[in-house]
Amino acid sequence: MNNFDYEWIVNERGILLDPEFDSDSLGWKGGDYFKLVNVNGRQYLVRQDKLIKFIKDGELFLHKSVDKL
């Protein structure tokens, strides 16, 4: 799928997607995790499994809990 009419803002904090971009059509949900990988010299965002999201959320919870001690 090639999309030429989208305008995205990219900076060191992230990527702001075009309002017309329909992430629902790809099955993406708020809170999904993506990993940036290099494929033959090109950058590629790969959505991570829901188990990875569960583990990462748990890590964040543990770090916050330890910081309160």
C-alpha positions in Angstrom: 0.0 0.0 0.0 1.6 3.3 -1.1 0.2 6.5 0.3 1.4 9.7 -1.3 -1.1 12.2 -0.1 -0.5 12.0 3.6 1.4 14.6 5.5 3.2 13.4 8.6 5.2 15.3 11.1 8.4 13.5 12.2 10.7 14.6 15.1 12.8 13.1 17.8 9.7 12.4 20.0 7.6 10.5 17.4 5.5 10.6 14.3 2.3 12.6 14.1 0.1 10.9 11.6 -2.1 12.6 9.0 -5.7 13.0 10.3 -6.9 11.2 7.2 -4.7 8.1 7.9 -7.1 5.3 8.9 -5.2 3.1 11.4 -8.4 1.2 12.1 -8.3 -0.3 8.7 -5.0 -1.9 9.6 -6.3 -3.2 12.9 -4.1 -0.8 15.0 -5.4 0.2 18.4 -4.3 2.8 20.9 -1.6 1.4 23.1 -0.1 -0.9 20.4 3.7 -1.3 20.6 5.9 -1.0 17.5 9.5 -1.8 17.1 11.8 0.1 14.7 13.8 -2.4 12.6 16.2 -2.1 9.7 15.3 -4.2 6.6 17.8 -4.1 3.8 18.8 -0.5 4.8 15.3 0.8 5.2 13.6 1.7 8.5 10.4 -0.4 9.2 7.9 -0.2 12.1 6.7 -3.6 13.1 3.7 -4.0 15.4 4.6 -6.2 18.4 2.5 -9.0 19.8 0.0 -8.3 22.5 2.1 -10.4 24.9 4.9 -7.9 24.4 2.5 -5.1 25.3 1.5 -6.9 28.5 5.1 -7.5 29.5 6.1 -3.9 28.8 3.2 -2.5 30.7 4.1 -4.7 33.6 7.7 -3.4 33.5 6.5 0.1 33.6 4.2 -0.7 36.6 7.1 -2.3 38.5 9.5 0.7 37.8 6.9 3.1 39.2 6.3 0.9 42.2 10.0 0.6 43.0 10.4 4.4 42.6 7.8 5.0 45.4 9.8 2.8 47.9 
